[in-house]
């Protein structure tokens, strides 16, 4: 298990440790910026959902007249376009980092964000676990969090996904924002309310990674390293627990694993089922559909419509197609050429997966609870919304994936020619099927029972969300 967890940690962070210093002329900066601007204004299907056209015009003008003058290397360009792209409010729109020649030493503390505040997640460096970080190098924790928010893309105005990413990647994100430092002056307040200032030396990426499993919030210790569906039983409560850490698995294998799991649950005559998707950042929609079919009460839907804003891939010479078997043009011809033409694009009301969205004949018939969190995203959020629409109880915190709309179809990677910065963009907007239209725009899927992690929970290494459900089942 330790080797699986180590591999998982590296998989999470290795794509993020890539940022090299490359000098750029004003002309090169302008060329890269114009390519990116052309891609998102012509191709992004949800550009004006949360930021109006007039606001975008102001943002572009400020970038072109002011910010661009301060950029002379790809580090600064990366930071600037990341801040700009954050206004799209799309968790599938990701600005990647250019390559590092070597990884610097980083800020070494593992942190946890609770109620927008930073707390130590281990007791390393003689700092008690659960200590509140007041400042780092004189910059307040509040300002630090605000400065790092732009590096964590999310859907709409949701902040739970941002917080979960910032706490996982704090050291590398601090480096992106402030550069490498040999030491850090950390002011903190201990759980006993003593205010202390310590100087902490930076550490290597590898040494920080070795302390990954020491985090007090490391709750799913038995299942975090599991890629496929994982089942265990709480025999004393006649309860089965399924952990679905991802839907990004081979569809046939995933379906086979689920079939075996639900046969096992039936053999054990479990009356209650907990499904944990708190770590599920998405994957194949078919896997989410198949998983939900085992708990669905009735036929279900995942979308009202899908939409694209262009029939021609913008800046194609800088693009890398990620969809096997199609070019963007053949994809458009198959799915949108004969659909409804709107003022700004094409809208389809057909969902080719709809025939599959029915309860499975071997569905679970007992009581179901589903655990959700800020990392629950994309197809993971679709699963959560299926539950919401059918009254299946959601417990935890707001998901990172949005309630009403999401992008995610037909992903393309663009490489900006001068800085070599890569941008992942999806060209399809999904309008989700929702039954409750009172949810605030820009929200994720909100739990029926919100159970936030408290500082005491952190100190006590308590999984408050899972514990809540188990206590409810025990009462019943």
DRENLO-938373 format. One record per residue (C-alpha): residue in one letter; x, y, z. Coordinates in steps of 0.5 Angstrom, whole numbers, plus 500, padded with zeros to 3 digits. Example, Ala and Ser with C-alpha at 12.3 -4.5 7.8 and 13.67 -1.06 7.14 Angstrom:
BEGIN
A525491516S527498514
This chain:
BEGIN
X500500500X506505502X509504495X502505492X501512496X508514494X506513487X500517488X503523491X508523485X502523480X499528483X505533484X510531478X506535473X506541477X513542478X515544471X516552471X523554467X526561467X526563459X527570457X521573452X521579448X515584448X513581441X514574443X509575450X504579445X504573440X503568445X497572449X494574442X494566441X491565447X486570447X483568440X482561442X478562448X474568445X472564439X472557442X471557449X463555450X462558457X466564457X461569458X457565464X460568470X464574467X460579462X463581455X464588458X468585464X472581459X473587455X476591461X480585463X483584456X485592455X488592462X493586460X494589453X496596456X499595463X500588465X504586458X509591460X511588466X512581463X519579460X520571462X515565461X514565469X511572469X507570463X505564466X502567473X499573469X495568464X493564470X490570473X487572467X484565465X481564472X476569470X473564466X471560472X472553469X475547472X477544466X481550463X488549466X494553464X500548465X507550467X513550462X519545464X524546470X531544469X531542477X526542482X528547488X527546495X520548497X516551503X516544507X509544512X503540510X497545511X490544511X485549510X479550515X474556514X479559510X484559515X491555514X493550519X498545520X497538518X502534522X507536528X513536524X518542526X516542533X510545531X504542534X498539529X492544528X496550529X494556525X499559521X498567522X503569517X509567512X515572511X510577514X505576509X498574512X495567511X489571508X493574503X497568502X491564500X488569496X494570492X494562491X487562489X488563481X493557481X487552482X481552477X474551479X467551476X463558478X465561484X466555488X472555493X472548496X476545490X481551490X482550498X483542497X488544491X492549495X493545501X495539497X500543493X502549498X509548497X510548489X504554489X508558494X514557489X510559483X508566486X514568491X520564488X525559492X527561498X532558503X528559509X521562511X519565517X513562520X508566525X503561528X498560534X498553537X492550539X493552546X493559544X501561544X503565539X510563536X515565530X520560528X525560522X524554518X528551512X526549505X526542504X527538497X520535494X522528496X523529503X516533503X513527499X515522505X511526510X505525505X502520510X503523516X498528515X493528520X487529515X490523511X483519512X482514507X488511509X486504507X483506500X487512498X492508494X486504490X485506483X479502482X473501486X474499493X469495498X469494505X464492510X462495517X459488520X457491526X452496522X451491517X454496512X458496506X462502504X465503497X470508495X470511488X477515488X476516480X472514474X478515469X478507468X477503463X470502462X469495461X474493467X470498471X463495470X466488471X469491478X462494480X458488478X463483483X462489488X455489488X454481488X459481494X454486498X448482496X452476499X453479505X446482506X448489507X442493509X446500508X451503503X456508503X459511497X465515498X467520492X470525496X477524492X473523485X476528480X472525474X473521468X469517463X461519464X460512462X463510469X459515473X452513469X454505471X456506478X449510479X445505476X446500482X443505486X438509482X431509484X428511477X431513470X435519470X438524466X445527466X444533461X439538458X443540452X450541450X453546446X459549442X461556439X465554433X465549427X473551426X478549431X481556432X489556432X489549430X497550428X498550436X493545438X494537440X488533439X487529445X480525442X482518439X478517432X476524431X479531428X475537431X472538424X469531424X467531431X463537429X460534423X458528427X455531433X453539431X452540424X445538424X443541431X440547432X444554430X443559436X446566435X453564438X453557437X450550436X446546441X444539441X439536446X441529444X444525449X447518446X448515453X441516455X438509454X444507459X441511465X436506468X436502474X440496474X436489475X441488481X441495484X442496491X435496495X437499502X439506505X444509501X449515503X454519499X460522501X462528497X467534498X471539494X475534490X469531487X469534480X467533473X464526472X464525480X460531480X455528475X454522480X453527486X448531482X444524480X444523487X441530489X436529483X433523486X433524493X439520495X443523501X449527500X454528506X460532506X462539503X460542496X463539490X468542486X464541480X458546478X451545479X448548473X453547467X460545466X465544460X469538459X467535452X473535446X479537450X485540446X492542449X495548446X502550446X504557446X510558441X514562445X513561452X512553451X506554456X501549455X493550456X488545456X481547454X475543453X470546447X463543449X459546454X454541458X447544461X446539467X439536468X437539475X430538479X432544484X432551480X433555487X441553487X445559487X448560480X456558480X455553486X457546486X453540488X451542495X450537501X444535504X448535510X454539511X459536515X465541515X472538518X473542524X480544527X479539533X477533528X484535525X488534531X484528533X485525526X477524525X473523519X468527521X464526515X464518515X463518522X457522522X454517517X456511521X452514527X446516523X446508521X447506528X441510531X437507525
